[in-house]
């Protein structure tokens, strides 16, 4: 028997890396578009995906929600009337 000279890459890790990039991009876009309401918007989309039984989409929005929550509370960025 011959040994494989090449290391076979794990496709799941490649998918995870692509998903991480997609989540990071979505987090950035959500912050740009929704500002301080980005966490709420991600939660809403996640709930919508859950109700429609779209497990993959729900998981995606859950990652976005968790990433936004990890960034901290942005309530101080809300402009108060003068």
Buried (B, 14 or more C-beta within 10 A) or exposed (E): EEEEEEEEEEEEEEEEEEBEEEBEEBBEEBBEEBEBBBBEBBBEBBEEBBEEEBEEBBBBBBBBBBBBEEEEEBEEEEEEEE
